[in-house]
Structure formats: structure tokens, C-alpha cells
Amino acid sequence: MAITIDTNFWISLIGTLFVCGFAGFTFGSIIVYFLTTNIRSKEKNAIFLSIATLALAIVVNALFWISPWQILWNSGVFFVAIFAGYFWAVRGILNLEFEAPLPEAIPVQAEDKKAVVVLARGESEDYMPLPMIEEFRKKDETKVSQTPKWGRVFDLYKLKRKYNKISKYQDTVSAEEIKENKPKNPYKNIYHKILEDLEKSFLKVDIYQEAFVNDWPFLNQALIKAIAQGAEEITIFNLLLSENYYYNQAINTMKKIDYSELGIDINQTEFLADSERIQRYVAEKVQDAFPKGKDMKSAGVLLIAEGQPKEWDELYNQTQPEIQFREGVKEQLIDLGFKEDLIEFAWIYNDREPTIKQGLETLAKKGCNTIIHVASTIPIDCLASLVDIPMAVEKVNLPNVEFIEVGAWNFDDELIKVYLNRITETKELPLKNLALESAIVIRTTALDKEEKIKEENDANTDISEDKIIEED
């Protein structure tokens, strides 16, 4: 008995399954790229491509109609392929690396220059997912509870939306600026103003170099650039409250390179949490923000810190310095006339309590009609102070309470004086210990001083001999 094969049936079956699978896989991938990309043209392309692939699947099924059961089967393949494409794209996004290529030799002319590298946490002007992806990895490594991997693209999307909302919470951004240009994160602009003020100072420093943890240039790039410009003595100014996760990320990148063979000195400053002058500065900012003519003793003050995961408290020294710094600010506020029991603490992130909502409600229950909320531990305005704190305050339903916002420290003559003093009081970094795990040993292509003197003497000797020969 001969078996007949319906070729058209199988071609249409395989063809429609392939098209539905391809359309679903593409659609699932596009969902991820749409949620995580920041390039508007790519967003539009992603929407167009998703509609096109979906339309292709519908058209192919309509042209090669076999049976309702076949359509049902193709639909199942389409939805399974969506999940496959989604998870494949999630895997690709979460495997992105946040790093920069490094040279193995530096062409320099040693000139006995002094350099200051100002190390800050950093935030990009526009949305960039790489720092958050790096933090995901660290939290996985240290067993910190967080969103499952398949849902982390939505965390990245929330970050992207914060950048889109950043203009809403900036008093300095005009309606015209918002209309003409999409306002950017002001972090780097503020940082550069601090850098400019440091450059104008009395210190005998030849090179000031920027360096970030969550943006480029990284610490290694900054150090290499300073060395290439002739720096033989480098001070890393830690524009950080404490020895936190971000500082450790910077030092871990520094460990990739052996600087001990270059014959240079690299020192670093202490962190800023113990500075009574900065604590006083924050307290005076609160005083300046308080409405004139009102009684300070009836006003509430909420001192807010970012906070880190509780699992990191044994790894990174952030929580205690944030508490101690705010205790210092609290003492200064009491000295300025604020009432002790109307000063509360709150945290922004990582499920630490009291939250901003809890802190505000506590002060309201104590009878405060005016509450000043302060980004007290943040050196430079960032998403935390510009978006997260205002959004948290907006969600609190206290209609009879006036809220007054005090942002990050930013820049001020008093702060610059503190920073300059820190730069003059440094401790040496143990370069040989840091280099134990290094993958790159960087050597300068320039001659050291003794070799240069010897080369110059040899050249002078050759010239003298040539003159003697000519005279003979």
C-alpha cells in the first residue's frame, strides 16, 4: 500500500510554524530592548519591527490556512517563542560588561608633576543601564534578595523612567529648556564646578583629573592619564561619605593593574563622614531653607540617607557612617535652635526602616506643620535626591503639612575649603598589596631620571669627540 505525502500540506505546516516562531522570538526580544534602550530611534524601530513581525505571522497564516487546529498550534508556538526571545534577550542584557580597555605601556615624560584625581560615585547625564547591571551581579554574589533575573529589565525600565522624570523635580530647569532640550542629569555639571573651584585654589597641583565609579572615566583611566601627563605624585580625593560599595568597586578595578613598577606615589584622602564642618554646612542649609518668621522649634527635620542592603553591612562600611554623620548634623541643628525630638532619620533604599513615609508621618504625629526633608548624606545631586526622595514625599498623604526640600551638598566655598584640607592630609595606598591580583603590569616607555642623565652625558661626550676629530 503506497503512502501518499501531501507536499503542500507539509510546506505550509513547516512554513507557518517557522514564521510564527520567528515572529514570536523577535517580538519577545524586542520587548526587552524597548524596555532597556534609551535611543529614541531604536525605540521606534523596535515598535515597527514588532508590529511587522506580528503582521507577517498573521498574513502567512491567512494565506496558508490549513485548519483551525493548525492556527491554534501556530498561536501556541508564537507565544512560546515570545518567552524564548524574551529570556534570550534578558540573558544578553544582564551579561553586558561595564569596563574600559587599558594599555600595557604608557608613553610619558617624567616631569615631577603633582596630580589630584577626584573620585566620585558618578552618574551619567542620560540613562545608562551598565552600573545597575554590575550591581545586580554583586547582589547575586553576596546573596542579597532582589528581583528575579527575568524581571530585572523592569528595574532597568524604572531607572530609565527616572531619567525621563528628572526635569520635573529640578527647580532650576525652565519650561523653555524642557521644551527645547530634554534636560539631563546635572550630576556631572555640578561635579565639574567642584573641580573648577579646586583648580582655582592655592594648592600647588599641576593636574586635576576626574574619575567615577558609575561612569567614564574610571579610576584606572584617570590614573593612567595623569601618569601620561607626567605626574609622579598622585592624590586620590575621595568625594565619598564612606568606604562604601562604590569605593570598593573603584579599588577593585585599580587592582587589575600593577602600579608599583612605575616609581610613582599614589595617596588617598580620608572619607567625609567625620567632617564636622560639612555637618555644620548641612545644618546651615536647613536653617537657610526654613521660612523667615516661623518658629524653628515647631518645625520637623527629616535627615535622609541612601542606605545599603543589610547583607552588605559586614562588607562595606556605609551604614554606620551614614548614621554617625546624621547624628553630627542633628547636634548642629539643635545648636541652631531646632528641637531635638522633632529631628528624625529615614532611609531611601533597600527596605531599611524608618522609610521616608514613616519618618514624615512620625513628625506629623508630633504636631509638625512644616517638615524639612534633607538629602543629608549625598555629596552631589543625583537621581536619589532629585527623583527618588521627591517621589517618595509625593506619595505621603499629609495635606496640612508644608514640605520643604533641601538637596545634596553640591558646591560651596565652605565645602571647597574642607575638600582642600582633605587633599593636604593623605595616607599612602599600598600599591604592592593592591597589585597581588593584577592582570596587567604597566611600564612607562619613558626613561627614568638616571637613564636620561646618562643619555645626555653620552650625547655630550659624542659631540666633544666629534669636535676633537674636526680640530685634528
C-alpha positions as CSV (number, residue, x, y, z in Angstrom):
1,M,0.0,0.0,0.0
2,A,1.6,3.3,-1.1
3,I,1.8,6.2,1.3
4,T,0.9,9.5,-0.2
5,I,2.6,12.6,1.1
6,D,0.8,15.9,0.7
7,T,3.8,18.2,0.0
8,N,1.8,21.4,0.1
9,F,0.4,20.5,3.5
10,W,3.8,19.9,5.0
11,I,5.3,23.0,3.3
12,S,2.5,25.2,4.7
13,L,2.8,23.5,8.1
14,I,6.5,24.0,8.5
15,G,6.5,27.4,6.9
16,T,3.8,28.8,9.1
17,L,5.4,27.3,12.2
18,F,8.7,28.8,11.3
19,V,7.2,32.2,10.6
20,C,5.2,32.2,13.9
21,G,8.3,31.0,15.8
22,F,10.5,33.7,14.3
23,A,7.8,36.4,14.8
24,G,7.4,35.4,18.5
25,F,11.1,35.2,19.2
26,T,11.7,38.6,17.6
27,F,8.7,40.1,19.5
28,G,10.0,38.8,22.8
29,S,13.5,40.1,22.2
30,I,12.1,43.5,21.1
31,I,10.2,43.8,24.4
32,V,13.5,43.6,26.3
33,Y,15.3,46.1,24.1
34,F,12.4,48.5,24.2
35,L,12.4,48.5,28.0
36,T,16.2,48.9,28.3
37,T,17.3,51.1,25.4
38,N,17.5,54.8,25.6
39,I,17.9,55.6,21.9
40,R,14.6,57.0,20.6
41,S,15.3,55.9,17.0
42,K,15.8,52.4,18.2
43,E,12.7,52.5,20.3
44,K,10.7,53.5,17.2
45,N,12.5,50.8,15.1
46,A,11.7,48.2,17.9
47,I,8.0,49.1,17.8
48,F,7.9,49.0,14.0
49,L,9.7,45.6,13.8
50,S,7.4,44.1,16.4
51,I,4.3,45.2,14.5
52,A,5.9,44.0,11.2
53,T,6.7,40.5,12.5
54,L,3.3,40.1,14.1
55,A,1.6,41.2,10.9
56,L,3.8,38.8,8.9
57,A,2.7,35.9,11.1
58,I,-1.0,36.8,10.6
59,V,-0.6,37.2,6.8
60,V,1.2,33.9,6.4
61,N,-1.4,32.0,8.5
62,A,-4.2,33.7,6.4
63,L,-2.5,32.7,3.1
64,F,-1.7,29.2,4.1
65,W,-4.8,28.4,6.0
66,I,-5.0,24.7,6.9
67,S,-7.4,24.3,9.7
68,P,-8.5,26.0,12.9
69,W,-6.4,23.4,14.8
70,Q,-3.3,24.5,12.8
71,I,-3.9,28.1,13.6
72,L,-4.3,27.2,17.3
73,W,-1.0,25.3,17.1
74,N,0.8,28.2,15.4
75,S,-0.5,30.6,18.1
76,G,0.9,28.3,20.8
77,V,4.3,28.3,19.0
78,F,4.1,32.1,18.7
79,F,3.6,32.6,22.4
80,V,6.2,30.1,23.4
81,A,8.7,31.8,21.1
82,I,7.9,35.1,22.7
83,F,9.1,33.8,26.0
84,A,12.2,32.2,24.4
85,G,13.1,35.5,22.7
86,Y,12.4,37.5,25.9
87,F,14.7,35.2,28.1
88,W,17.4,35.1,25.4
89,A,17.5,39.0,25.3
90,V,17.4,39.2,29.1
91,R,20.4,36.9,29.3
92,G,22.3,39.1,26.7
93,I,21.5,42.4,28.6
94,L,22.5,41.0,32.0
95,N,25.8,39.7,30.6
96,L,26.9,43.2,29.4
97,E,30.2,44.2,31.0
98,F,31.0,47.7,32.4
99,E,34.7,48.2,31.8
100,A,37.2,50.0,29.6
101,P,40.3,48.8,27.7
102,L,43.6,49.5,29.4
103,P,47.1,49.9,27.8
104,E,50.1,47.9,28.9
105,A,52.6,50.7,28.3
106,I,52.3,54.5,28.9
107,P,54.4,57.0,26.8
108,V,55.3,59.7,29.3
109,Q,57.9,62.3,30.0
110,A,58.5,62.3,33.8
111,E,58.2,65.9,34.9
112,D,57.8,65.7,38.7
113,K,54.2,66.9,38.4
114,K,51.6,66.6,41.2
115,A,48.1,65.4,40.3
116,V,44.8,65.1,42.2
117,V,42.2,62.6,41.0
118,V,38.8,63.5,42.3
119,L,36.9,60.2,42.7
120,A,33.1,60.4,42.9
121,R,30.4,57.8,42.5
122,G,29.2,59.3,39.2
123,E,26.0,59.2,37.3
124,S,25.7,59.5,33.5
125,E,23.9,62.5,32.0
126,D,21.5,60.1,30.2
127,Y,20.2,56.7,31.1
128,M,22.8,54.0,31.1
129,P,22.0,50.5,32.4
130,L,25.5,49.2,33.0
131,P,26.1,50.3,36.6
132,M,22.8,48.8,37.7
133,I,23.7,45.5,35.9
134,E,27.0,45.5,37.7
135,E,25.2,46.0,41.0
136,F,22.8,43.1,40.1
137,R,25.9,40.8,39.8
138,K,27.3,41.9,43.1
139,K,24.0,41.4,44.9
140,D,23.8,37.9,43.4
141,E,27.3,37.2,44.5
142,T,26.6,38.3,48.1
143,K,23.2,36.6,48.3
144,V,21.2,39.8,48.5
145,S,17.5,39.4,47.9
146,Q,16.4,41.1,44.7
147,T,14.2,40.8,41.6
148,P,14.5,37.5,39.7
149,K,16.6,37.7,36.6
150,W,13.7,37.6,34.2
151,G,12.2,40.7,35.9
152,R,15.3,42.9,36.1
153,V,14.6,44.5,32.8
154,F,11.7,46.2,34.6
155,D,14.1,47.5,37.2
156,L,16.1,48.9,34.3
157,Y,13.0,50.4,32.8
158,K,12.2,52.1,36.2
159,L,15.7,53.6,36.1
160,K,15.1,54.8,32.5
161,R,11.8,56.5,33.6
162,K,13.6,58.3,36.4
163,Y,15.8,60.0,33.8
164,N,12.7,60.9,31.9
165,K,11.2,62.5,35.0
166,I,14.4,64.3,36.2
167,S,13.3,67.7,34.8
168,K,10.0,67.6,36.9
169,Y,11.9,67.8,40.1
170,Q,14.5,70.4,39.1
171,D,13.7,74.0,40.2
172,T,16.5,75.3,38.0
173,V,15.1,73.9,34.8
174,S,12.8,76.3,32.9
175,A,9.8,75.4,30.8
176,E,11.6,76.7,27.7
177,E,14.6,74.4,28.4
178,I,12.3,71.4,28.8
179,K,10.6,72.2,25.5
180,E,13.8,72.8,23.6
181,N,16.1,70.2,25.1
182,K,15.5,67.1,27.1
183,P,17.1,68.1,30.5
184,K,20.0,65.8,31.5
185,N,21.1,64.6,34.9
186,P,23.0,67.6,36.4
187,Y,25.4,65.4,38.4
188,K,28.4,65.9,36.1
189,N,27.9,69.6,35.7
190,I,27.9,70.0,39.5
191,Y,31.0,67.8,39.7
192,H,32.8,69.9,37.1
193,K,32.1,73.1,39.1
194,I,33.6,71.5,42.1
195,L,36.6,70.5,40.0
196,E,37.0,74.1,38.7
197,D,36.9,75.5,42.2
198,L,39.6,73.1,43.3
199,E,41.7,74.1,40.3
200,K,41.5,77.8,41.3
201,S,42.8,77.1,44.8
202,F,46.1,77.8,46.4
203,L,47.3,74.2,46.2
204,K,50.4,73.6,44.1
205,V,48.8,70.9,41.9
206,D,49.6,70.6,38.2
207,I,46.8,68.2,37.1
208,Y,43.2,67.8,38.3
209,Q,41.6,64.7,36.8
210,E,38.0,63.4,37.1
211,A,37.2,59.8,37.9
212,F,34.0,58.0,38.6
213,V,32.7,54.5,39.6
214,N,29.4,54.6,37.6
215,D,30.6,56.5,34.6
216,W,33.6,57.1,32.5
217,P,36.5,57.8,33.1
218,F,37.1,55.0,35.6
219,L,39.8,55.4,38.3
220,N,42.3,53.4,36.2
221,Q,41.7,55.6,33.2
222,A,42.2,58.7,35.3
223,L,45.4,57.5,36.9
224,I,46.9,56.4,33.6
225,K,46.0,59.8,32.0
226,A,47.6,61.7,35.0
227,I,50.8,59.5,34.7
228,A,50.9,60.0,31.0
229,Q,50.9,63.8,31.6
230,G,54.0,63.5,33.8
231,A,52.5,63.0,37.3
232,E,54.9,61.4,39.8
233,E,52.8,62.1,42.9
234,I,49.1,61.4,42.7
235,T,46.4,62.1,45.4
236,I,43.0,60.4,45.1
237,F,40.5,62.7,46.7
238,N,37.6,60.5,47.8
239,L,34.5,62.6,47.2
240,L,32.5,59.9,49.1
241,L,30.9,59.8,52.5
242,S,32.5,56.5,53.5
243,E,34.3,53.3,52.3
244,N,31.2,52.0,50.6
245,Y,30.3,49.7,47.8
246,Y,31.3,52.3,45.2
247,Y,34.7,52.9,46.7
248,N,35.4,49.2,46.8
249,Q,34.4,48.9,43.1
250,A,36.9,51.6,42.3
251,I,39.7,49.9,44.3
252,N,38.8,46.5,42.7
253,T,39.3,48.0,39.2
254,M,42.6,49.5,40.4
255,K,43.8,46.0,41.5
256,K,43.7,44.9,37.9
257,I,46.9,47.0,37.2
258,D,50.3,46.9,38.9
259,Y,51.3,50.5,39.5
260,S,54.2,49.6,41.8
261,E,56.7,49.3,39.0
262,L,56.2,52.9,37.8
263,G,58.1,54.6,40.6
264,I,55.2,56.9,41.4
265,D,53.5,57.7,44.7
266,I,49.7,57.3,45.0
267,N,48.0,58.5,48.1
268,Q,44.4,58.9,49.1
269,T,42.3,61.1,51.4
270,E,40.1,60.1,54.3
271,F,36.3,59.9,53.7
272,L,34.0,62.8,54.5
273,A,31.6,61.3,57.1
274,D,33.6,62.6,60.1
275,S,33.8,66.2,58.9
276,E,32.2,68.4,61.5
277,R,32.5,71.4,59.1
278,I,30.3,69.5,56.5
279,Q,27.8,68.5,59.2
280,R,27.6,72.2,60.1
281,Y,27.3,73.2,56.5
282,V,24.3,70.8,56.0
283,A,22.6,72.1,59.2
284,E,23.0,75.7,58.0
285,K,21.5,74.8,54.6
286,V,18.4,73.5,56.6
287,Q,18.4,76.8,58.6
288,D,18.6,78.9,55.4
289,A,15.7,76.9,53.8
290,F,13.4,77.5,56.8
291,P,10.8,80.3,56.2
292,K,11.7,83.5,57.9
293,G,9.5,84.5,60.8
294,K,8.4,81.0,61.7
295,D,9.3,79.2,64.9
296,M,12.1,76.7,64.4
297,K,11.1,74.8,67.5
298,S,7.8,73.7,65.9
299,A,9.4,72.5,62.6
300,G,10.3,68.9,61.9
301,V,13.5,67.9,60.1
302,L,13.9,64.5,58.3
303,L,17.6,63.6,57.7
304,I,17.6,61.1,54.8
305,A,20.4,58.7,53.8
306,E,20.5,56.3,50.9
307,G,21.2,53.0,52.8
308,Q,22.7,49.8,51.5
309,P,21.4,46.2,51.7
310,K,21.7,44.8,55.2
311,E,23.7,41.9,53.8
312,W,26.4,44.4,52.9
313,D,26.8,45.8,56.3
314,E,29.6,43.4,57.1
315,L,31.3,44.0,53.7
316,Y,31.1,47.8,53.2
317,N,31.3,50.5,55.9
318,Q,28.4,52.6,54.8
319,T,25.6,52.3,57.3
320,Q,27.3,53.4,60.4
321,P,29.0,56.4,58.8
322,E,25.6,57.5,57.4
323,I,24.1,57.2,60.9
324,Q,27.1,59.0,62.6
325,F,27.1,61.8,60.0
326,R,23.4,62.5,60.6
327,E,23.9,62.4,64.4
328,G,26.5,65.1,63.8
329,V,24.1,67.1,61.7
330,K,21.4,66.7,64.3
331,E,23.7,68.1,67.0
332,Q,24.4,71.1,64.8
333,L,20.7,71.6,64.2
334,I,19.9,71.6,67.9
335,D,22.7,74.2,68.3
336,L,21.0,76.3,65.7
337,G,17.6,76.2,67.5
338,F,15.8,73.2,66.2
339,K,14.0,70.9,68.7
340,E,15.8,67.6,69.4
341,D,12.7,65.4,69.4
342,L,11.5,66.8,66.1
343,I,14.6,65.6,64.2
344,E,14.1,62.1,62.6
345,F,16.2,59.9,60.4
346,A,15.0,57.9,57.3
347,W,16.4,55.7,54.5
348,I,15.6,55.7,50.8
349,Y,16.5,52.2,49.6
350,N,16.9,48.5,50.4
351,D,13.9,48.1,52.7
352,R,15.6,49.9,55.6
353,E,13.4,51.5,58.2
354,P,12.3,54.0,59.0
355,T,11.3,54.8,55.4
356,I,10.7,58.4,54.2
357,K,7.0,57.8,54.6
358,Q,7.4,56.5,58.1
359,G,9.7,59.4,59.1
360,L,7.3,62.1,57.7
361,E,4.3,60.5,59.4
362,T,6.1,60.3,62.7
363,L,6.9,64.1,62.6
364,A,3.3,64.9,61.6
365,K,2.0,62.9,64.6
366,K,4.3,65.1,66.8
367,G,2.4,68.2,65.5
368,C,4.8,69.4,62.9
369,N,3.1,71.6,60.3
370,T,6.3,72.3,58.5
371,I,8.8,69.5,57.7
372,I,12.2,69.9,56.0
373,H,13.4,66.8,54.3
374,V,17.1,66.7,53.6
375,A,19.3,64.6,51.3
376,S,21.8,64.9,54.1
377,T,24.5,62.3,53.2
378,I,24.6,62.9,49.4
379,P,27.6,65.0,48.2
380,I,26.2,65.8,44.7
381,D,22.6,65.9,43.5
382,C,21.7,62.7,41.7
383,L,18.7,60.5,41.0
384,A,18.3,59.8,44.7
385,S,18.0,63.4,45.7
386,L,16.4,64.7,42.5
387,V,13.8,62.0,41.9
388,D,13.6,59.3,44.5
389,I,13.2,61.5,47.5
390,P,10.6,63.9,45.9
391,M,8.6,60.9,44.6
392,A,8.5,59.3,48.0
393,V,7.4,62.6,49.6
394,E,4.6,63.0,46.9
395,K,3.2,59.6,47.9
396,V,2.7,60.7,51.5
397,N,-0.8,61.9,52.2
398,L,-0.4,64.8,54.7
399,P,-2.5,67.6,53.3
400,N,-2.0,70.0,56.2
401,V,1.8,69.7,56.3
402,E,4.2,72.0,54.3
403,F,7.2,70.2,52.9
404,I,10.5,72.0,52.3
405,E,13.2,70.3,50.3
406,V,16.9,70.6,50.9
407,G,19.1,68.8,48.3
408,A,22.6,67.4,48.3
409,W,25.7,69.3,49.4
410,N,26.8,70.3,45.8
411,F,29.3,73.1,45.8
412,D,30.1,76.0,48.1
413,D,33.1,77.9,49.2
414,E,33.0,76.3,52.7
415,L,32.8,72.8,51.1
416,I,35.8,73.6,48.8
417,K,37.9,74.6,51.9
418,V,37.1,71.3,53.5
419,Y,38.0,69.4,50.4
420,L,41.3,71.3,50.0
421,N,42.2,70.5,53.6
422,R,41.5,66.8,52.9
423,I,43.7,66.8,49.9
424,T,46.6,68.1,52.0
425,E,46.1,65.3,54.6
426,T,46.6,61.9,52.8
427,K,47.6,58.4,53.5
428,E,49.6,56.2,51.2
429,L,48.0,53.5,49.2
430,P,49.8,50.1,49.4
431,L,50.4,49.6,45.7
432,K,52.3,46.3,46.1
433,N,49.5,44.8,48.1
434,L,46.9,46.0,45.6
435,A,48.9,44.6,42.8
436,L,48.9,41.0,44.1
437,E,46.0,40.0,41.9
438,S,46.9,42.3,39.0
439,A,46.4,41.1,35.4
440,I,48.4,44.0,33.8
441,V,51.8,45.3,34.8
442,I,52.1,48.8,33.2
443,R,55.5,50.1,32.5
444,T,56.4,53.5,31.2
445,T,58.1,53.9,27.9
446,A,59.9,57.0,29.2
447,L,63.4,56.9,30.6
448,D,63.9,57.4,34.3
449,K,66.0,60.3,35.5
450,E,69.3,58.4,35.8
451,E,69.0,57.0,32.4
452,K,68.1,60.4,30.9
453,I,71.2,62.0,32.6
454,K,73.4,59.2,31.3
455,E,72.0,59.5,27.8
456,E,72.6,63.3,27.8
457,N,76.2,62.8,29.1
458,D,76.8,60.2,26.4
459,A,75.4,62.6,23.8
460,N,77.7,65.4,25.1
461,T,80.7,63.1,25.0
462,D,80.0,62.2,21.4
463,I,79.8,65.9,20.4
464,S,83.1,66.6,22.2
465,E,84.8,63.7,20.4
466,D,83.5,64.9,17.0
467,K,84.9,68.4,17.7
468,I,88.3,67.0,18.6
469,I,88.3,65.0,15.4
470,E,87.4,68.1,13.3
471,E,90.2,70.1,15.0
472,D,92.8,67.3,14.3
